[in-house]
């Protein structure tokens, strides 16, 4: 039988092809090993992503009072354990022959007035309570929740987004403080702790 010998350059081409195939195969195997043993961790920073909207920092924002009427005054103060005896006495609520410590501040005047938001936020609840009247609760930041109580007409609903200064209700009355007449009772919770609302306002 006659066998034709392969020409030298054909052998060289075949050898080169085999070597390239081996090298590519080794590269694919090594990449798969690296991916398995060293998963990629993604790190973002403000220098890479400049369009990130920052979370509201309570130290950077200015809260406004829940009314714009200049005739509205404080008619019942927040009960402060560190205050003097006279101020504490003036911050007590008498209800059914029992004295209660005021956990917010009551603002009022003779005639009905508009109630606005102290800061932007989301309405988390709107409901009526037998003692506290109509109530709106707003999540103003990660730390601050405000409860607007003793309200008249309600102008928002649950899950509404509100802007700072937006009118959400009118002042009203409630059973627990009937003697105060027309007013709003404002309670502020910061990180789950009730605080004096006046500490948030500049004036």
C-alpha positions as CSV (number, residue, x, y, z in Angstrom):
1,X,0.0,0.0,0.0
2,X,1.3,3.4,-0.9
3,X,1.2,6.1,1.9
4,X,1.6,9.8,1.1
5,X,3.7,11.6,3.7
6,X,2.4,14.9,5.0
7,X,4.3,17.9,4.0
8,X,6.3,19.6,6.7
9,X,4.3,22.9,6.8
10,X,1.0,20.9,7.2
11,X,2.4,19.3,10.3
12,X,3.5,22.7,11.6
13,X,-0.1,24.1,11.1
14,X,-1.7,21.1,12.9
15,X,0.7,21.5,15.8
16,X,0.0,25.2,16.1
17,X,-3.7,24.7,16.0
18,X,-3.5,22.0,18.8
19,X,-1.4,24.3,21.0
20,X,-3.8,27.3,20.5
21,X,-6.8,25.1,21.4
22,X,-5.0,23.9,24.6
23,X,-4.1,27.5,25.7
24,X,-7.7,28.7,25.1
25,X,-9.1,25.8,27.1
26,X,-6.7,26.5,30.0
27,X,-7.7,30.2,30.1
28,X,-11.5,29.3,30.2
29,X,-10.9,26.8,33.0
30,X,-8.8,29.2,35.1
31,X,-11.5,32.0,34.7
32,X,-14.2,29.6,35.9
33,X,-12.1,28.7,39.0
34,X,-11.5,32.4,39.8
35,X,-15.2,33.2,39.6
36,X,-16.1,30.4,41.9
37,X,-13.4,31.1,44.6
38,X,-13.5,34.9,44.5
39,X,-17.0,36.3,43.9
40,X,-17.1,39.9,42.8
41,X,-18.1,42.5,45.4
42,X,-19.6,45.7,44.1
43,X,-18.8,48.9,46.0
44,X,-20.5,52.2,45.2
45,X,-19.4,55.6,46.4
46,X,-20.5,59.2,45.7
47,X,-17.4,59.7,43.5
48,X,-18.7,57.0,41.1
49,X,-22.5,57.6,41.3
50,X,-23.3,61.3,41.6
51,X,-27.0,61.0,40.9
52,X,-28.0,59.3,44.1
53,X,-30.8,61.1,46.0
54,X,-29.6,61.4,49.6
55,X,-31.9,60.3,52.5
56,X,-33.2,63.3,54.5
57,X,-30.9,64.0,57.4
58,X,-32.9,65.6,60.3
59,X,-29.8,67.7,61.2
60,X,-29.9,69.4,57.8
61,X,-33.6,70.2,57.5
62,X,-35.6,73.1,59.0
63,X,-39.0,72.2,60.4
64,X,-41.8,74.7,60.3
65,X,-44.7,75.2,62.7
66,X,-48.0,73.4,61.9
67,X,-49.8,76.6,61.2
68,X,-49.1,79.9,59.4
69,X,-51.6,82.1,61.2
70,X,-49.7,84.6,63.4
71,X,-52.6,84.7,65.9
72,X,-52.1,81.0,66.9
73,X,-50.5,80.6,70.3
74,X,-49.3,77.7,72.5
75,X,-52.2,77.0,74.9
76,X,-50.8,73.9,76.6
77,X,-47.1,73.0,76.9
78,X,-45.2,69.7,76.6
79,X,-44.6,68.0,79.9
80,X,-40.9,68.2,80.5
81,X,-39.5,66.0,83.4
82,X,-36.5,68.4,83.6
83,X,-38.6,71.6,83.8
84,X,-39.5,73.4,87.0
85,X,-42.6,72.6,89.1
86,X,-44.7,75.5,87.8
87,X,-44.1,74.6,84.1
88,X,-44.9,71.0,84.8
89,X,-48.1,72.0,86.6
90,X,-49.1,74.0,83.5
91,X,-48.4,71.0,81.3
92,X,-51.0,68.7,83.0
93,X,-54.3,67.8,81.4
94,X,-57.3,67.2,83.7
95,X,-59.5,64.4,82.3
96,X,-62.2,62.7,84.4
97,X,-60.7,63.8,87.7
98,X,-57.3,62.5,86.6
99,X,-54.2,64.6,85.8
100,X,-52.3,63.5,82.7
101,X,-48.9,64.6,81.5
102,X,-49.2,66.4,78.1
103,X,-47.2,64.3,75.6
104,X,-47.3,67.0,72.9
105,X,-48.1,70.7,72.5
106,X,-51.5,72.3,71.9
107,X,-51.7,75.3,69.6
108,X,-54.9,77.3,69.3
109,X,-57.0,80.4,68.9
110,X,-60.7,81.2,69.0
111,X,-61.4,80.8,65.3
112,X,-60.6,77.7,63.1
113,X,-57.3,77.8,61.3
114,X,-55.4,75.8,58.7
115,X,-53.0,73.0,59.7
116,X,-49.9,72.5,57.6
117,X,-47.1,69.9,57.6
118,X,-44.0,70.7,59.5
119,X,-41.9,68.8,56.9
120,X,-42.4,66.8,53.7
121,X,-43.3,63.1,54.2
122,X,-45.8,60.3,53.7
123,X,-49.2,60.0,55.4
124,X,-49.1,56.6,57.2
125,X,-52.5,56.8,58.8
126,X,-55.7,58.8,59.0
127,X,-58.4,57.9,61.6
128,X,-60.7,59.1,64.3
129,X,-60.3,58.4,68.0
130,X,-63.0,58.9,70.7
131,X,-60.7,61.0,72.9
132,X,-58.3,62.6,70.5
133,X,-60.6,63.3,67.6
134,X,-59.5,63.3,64.0
135,X,-55.8,62.2,63.6
136,X,-53.3,62.3,60.8
137,X,-49.9,60.5,61.3
138,X,-47.1,61.4,58.9
139,X,-43.6,59.8,58.5
140,X,-41.4,62.9,57.9
141,X,-38.1,61.1,57.9
142,X,-36.4,57.9,59.0
143,X,-36.4,59.3,62.5
144,X,-39.4,61.6,62.8
145,X,-43.1,60.7,62.9
146,X,-45.7,63.4,63.7
147,X,-49.2,62.9,65.0
148,X,-51.6,65.8,64.2
149,X,-54.5,65.4,66.6
150,X,-57.9,67.1,67.5
151,X,-58.4,68.1,63.8
152,X,-61.4,69.4,62.0
153,X,-61.7,68.8,58.3
154,X,-59.2,66.3,56.8
155,X,-57.7,67.1,53.4
156,X,-55.4,64.1,52.9
157,X,-55.6,60.3,53.0
158,X,-53.4,57.4,53.9
159,X,-50.3,56.9,51.6
160,X,-50.4,60.5,50.3
161,X,-47.1,62.2,49.8
162,X,-47.1,65.7,51.3
163,X,-44.8,68.6,50.8
164,X,-43.6,70.9,53.6
165,X,-46.2,73.6,54.5
166,X,-49.0,71.7,52.7
167,X,-52.4,72.2,54.3
168,X,-53.6,68.8,55.5
169,X,-56.6,69.8,57.8
170,X,-58.2,72.5,59.8
171,X,-58.1,72.9,63.6
172,X,-60.8,71.3,65.7
173,X,-61.7,70.0,69.1
174,X,-61.4,66.7,71.0
175,X,-62.9,65.1,74.0
176,X,-59.8,64.8,76.1
177,X,-59.1,68.6,76.1
178,X,-62.6,70.1,75.5
179,X,-61.6,73.1,77.7
180,X,-58.9,74.2,75.2
181,X,-61.6,74.9,72.5
182,X,-60.4,75.2,68.9
183,X,-56.8,73.9,68.5
184,X,-54.4,71.3,67.3
185,X,-52.5,68.9,69.4
186,X,-49.1,68.0,67.9
187,X,-47.0,65.0,69.1
188,X,-43.6,64.2,67.7
189,X,-41.8,60.8,68.0
190,X,-38.1,60.7,67.2
191,X,-36.6,57.2,67.0
192,X,-39.6,55.9,68.9
193,X,-39.3,58.4,71.7
194,X,-41.7,61.2,72.4
195,X,-40.0,64.6,72.2
196,X,-41.0,68.3,72.7
197,X,-42.1,69.6,69.3
198,X,-40.7,73.0,70.1
199,X,-37.2,71.7,70.0
200,X,-37.6,71.2,66.2
201,X,-38.6,74.8,65.4
202,X,-36.2,77.8,65.1
203,X,-38.7,80.3,66.3
